[in-house]
Amino acid sequence: MASFITRVELHGADSADYQALNTAMEASGFSRAIPNNDGSAVFLPTGQYFGNGELEAKDVSAMAQGAALKTKKGFAIFVSDLTTAAWFGLDSVPTPNQ
């Protein structure tokens, strides 16, 4: 199963537009969070999403385009097949015990 990082940049957007994008992307199977090796997760920066499946990058791009169109904003999309990643300073996703 492939994992992907998808970046969606909305042109002339405000935080409400990105919230609408988050909702549409999550409905399409994307997540704003990426899992750590220990089972915890961190939030990705604004406009970036994690996903996985038996898809090619072009298929993931098409799914993201469908979500971005719902915002009624111009947009640009970049999809990368994720094999390894490192990060620093990203906010942790709260667990139910926090």
N, C-alpha and C positions, 0 to 999 in steps of 0.2 A: 504494500500500500504506500503510495507517495504522499508526502507532506508538502504543503505549499505555504509561502508567505505572499500575501497579496496586498499591494499598496494602492489605495484609491485616493486621489487628490481631487477634491471638489473645487471648482473655480468660483471665486467670489462667494464663498460659503462662510456661514457663521456656525456657532456651536449647535444651534437647533438643526441646521442642515446635516451636520455630522451625526447628531443623535438619530435623525431619520435614516441616515445611511447605516448606522449601527444596527438599527432595528431590521432594515431590509437585508443586510448582510447576514445577520443571525438567522433570519427566516430562510435564507438560502444555504444554511449549513456552515457558515463561517463563524469563527470565534474571535473576540477581541483579546483573548488570553492565550498564552502558549505555555504548555506544561514544562516543568522542571523535571529532572531525572528522579527527584525524590517524591514525586507525586503532587507537589504543590504547583502553583502556576503564577505567572506574572502577566500584567496587562501590557499589551503592545502599545506603542505610541499611536496617537490619533491618526486614523486613516489606514492603519495596518491591521491585517487579519490573518489568522492561522486556519488552516483546513487540511483535511487529508481524505484520500479516497483513491479509487482506481480511475483516475482522470489524468489527462494531459494538461499542460499549462494553458493551451488555447481554450480548453473546455472550462477551466477555472476562470479564465479571463471573461468568457462569455457569461458565466454565472454572475460575476462581479458587475459586469456591464448592466445586466438586467436589474440588479439591486441599485446601482448608481442612477439609472434612468428614473427611478421612483423619486429621487430628490428634486428632479426638474432643474438641476444645475449642470453646467458643463463639467466634464471630468477627464482625468487621465488615469490609466491603470497600468500597473507593472506586476507581473506574477513571476515568482521564482520557485523552482523545485528546491525544496529544503533537504539537504543531506546532513548538515551540521550547522550549529549556530552558537553564538555566545552573546551574552548581554550583561549590562551593568546598569544599576540605578533605576530599573523599572519597578513600578509599584506592585507589591504582592496582591494577589487575589485573596480576599478574606476567606477564611475557612469558617464553617459553622460554629466552631468553638471560639472564634476571635471576637 
